[in-house]
């Protein structure tokens, strides 16, 4: 039975972290809001969000339906799917370590979002542009080095080798870090211009993920929604600057 992925149509957003894992594993899945017909489309997702699906109601997408089980939140979904897709360590302790890394990515993604919506999510970007400029300066100068430097050190210190974030083989964490780098390069091309020199291990990981056959096919396909200014990673030139 195919997994059912529920996320907003037209944006990569948080749903993309789930898509990358499903695509890498070659798993059968249905991107519900991008489909038409009975039980498909955005209306089907909204029904579940309103508690009309007979399952535990998630607060927001993304969530994944596997048979009668409904799992929400990116890190929680990947913690569940990782072993099933062959994208999690076999060792239980390492699985918790992987989950910790993914939760750190979740924290970072929230900070990315707040660069363009620092005051309120129900206001347009144009209504908070000056606050966004100030937030982005701090994000580029302090938060990007804090987080990306951490992930670089994690690769360097991994007992399984610096080719992977956890253990000695590909995991969903590696795929998620690929997406983070892709998003940062789109949103902040000036700030990330020196990433190859500053974070060589992380950038080498990014390049290896991009070249994996299933990922390469996915990135070249229409299933990969382009970055746009409705998602988490948004490119507003006035928010970008050269890194210190």
Secondary structure, 3 states (H helix, E strand, C coil): CCEEEECCCCCCCCHHHHHHHHHHHCCCEEEHHHCCCCCCCHHHHHHHHCCCCCCCCCCCCCEEEECCEEEECHHHHHHHHHHHHCCCCCCHHHHHHHHHHHHHHHHHHHHHHHHHCCCCCCCCHHHHHHHHHHHHHHHHHHHHHHHHHHHHHHHHHCCCCCCCCCCCCCCHHHHHHHHHHHHHHHHCCCCCCCHHHHCHHHHHHHHHHHHCHHHHHHHCCCCCCCCCCCCCCCCCHHHCCCCC
